[in-house]
Amino acid sequence: MDNFRTKDLSIAAYLYASGKRLFESHKIDGRIWFVFDDKATCEELVNSYWRKEASVNGKEFADAIRTLKDLIFNK
C-alpha cells in the first residue's frame, strides 16, 4: 500500500483541503490516524507546509478541520 499516515490534525486538514483523498481513519492507542492515498504527493505537500510555502483556500481548510474533527469525535 502506498498511503500516507498522520495523526497531526493540521497536516491532515491541509491534505484534505488540497484535494487528497482520505482513504481511512482509525484509532490506535487513543490516537486517531488519518490515512491518505498517494504517499509521494502527500509527502511533497507536507514538505511545502513545513517550508511555509503551502497554499490552500482558507474556507476549505476550515471545512476540512471541521470534517476531520467530526471523524475524531465519532470514533
N, C-alpha and C positions, 0 to 999 in steps of 0.2 A: 504494500500500500504506500502511495506517495502522498501522504497527508501531513499537514502542519498542525501541531497541537500547541495550545497556550492556555494558561489559567489567568492571564492578565486581561481584565475586562476592557481596558482602554485599547489594547492591541486588537483584541477580538472585535471590538466595535469598529475600529478603523478598517480592518479587513472586510467586515460585513458591509460597511458603508462604501467601501471601494468596489463592491460587487463580487467579492469572493463568496463562493457557495459554502455555507455552513453544512458540513457533512453530518455531524452529530455533536451532541454534548453529553457528558456523563460525569458522575460524581465518583471520585476516588479519595478516600481518607478525608471526607468532609469538604473537599475542594471540587469545584466544577471545572472541567476541562472542555474547551471548545476545539473542535477538530474541523479543519478546512481542507478542501481539495486543493491540489496544485501547490505542493510544498515549495518548489523553486520560486514561483511568483510571489507567494506569501512571504518567503524569506527576503526577497527584494523589497517588497513593500514595507516590511518591518525595519529593514535597514534604513530606508528613506525616512521612516517615522523617527528613528533614533537620531538621525542626522538633521532632524528638523526641516526636512525637505518634502514632507508629506503634504498632499493636497486632497481635501475631500470637502464636500458640501457640509456646512455646519448643521443644517437641519437633518440631513441623512445620518450624520454622526450621532446626533442626539436621539433620533429614532432608533438607531442601532443599539445604543446603550439601553434604552427602554425595553427593546425586544429581548436583548440578552438577559437583562435583569428579570424579565418575566420567566425566562427559562430557568434561571437560578432559583427563584423563589417557588417555582412549581415542581422542583425536583425533590 
